[in-house]
């Protein structure tokens, strides 16, 4: 019986990892903006979806122009193969360029036309490129239009203010465009440097339990609260220590836009320098006096100094009669 030879596992192709440059911002190290820009260029689909509309249209126009310039140069390899030019002359760059435009757009006015094998082959290739370019552009435009226009706004700072006698990490969220967002879920974490008993440093992320982390219908505003009790990772930590350990509050939100049935994501981070332990948010719910209430979003980021808590004093017992 012939012995079967063991299959050799395909060798893993080594991949070079690019060094990531970090820049310090408010006590927290973040990736360099230049690295983020280069990462976008390495992922064209993400670039086309994340850039603004004017940038998207400029990139589409630049690609359209580049294709026509490329094929215009290729057509000039056989300028006599383009028919429809005045008798006794051959096609120049302008004729080759506009012939490429007509071929890419399948216009076909009937004046300029191919009449050699080389140009016929180039027209066939450009027709294929035209199909791919049109399909990709249509898909990108549809993907941009089908995205939800919901925008989540976070307060610029987070405060530590008491609630029923317990200090609470508090910040605000608002649905800017008032879209109907359903099944909103919020996750909040504390990220900071920790050291092992061997002295090795590691970035650890701890989950912060919220008073309410789910909203079945998020349309206006959400006040997020985390009780700093004996079970909280923030218990006993001062702002100075958080800064020394590069601590920050990480926030992640996801929900569903009820109108277009598409997911909505938002994230925020609060470095230790953006935590206000001695301030409290101003109330944005204003009573109109006639039973109606309004939300004044101009007060969304306003805070005030919190007066120091005074311990309750025991009432003096009345003297015995």
Secondary structure, 3 states (H helix, E strand, C coil): CCCCCCCCCCCCCCCCCCCCCEEEECCEEEECHHHHHHHHHHCHHHHHHHCCHHHHHHHHHHHHHHHHHHHHHHHHHHHHHEECCCCCCCCCHHHHHHHHHHHHCCCCCCCCEECCHHHHHHHHHHHHHHHHHHHHHHHHHHHHHHCCCCCEEECCCEEEEEECCEEEEEEEEEECCCCCEEEEEEEEEEEEEEECCCCCEEEEEEEECCCCCEEEEECCEEEEEEECCCCCCCCCCCHHHHHHCCCEEEEEEEEEECCCCEEEEEEEEEEHHHEECCEEECCCEEECCCCCEEECHHHCCCEEECCCCCCCCCCCCCCCC
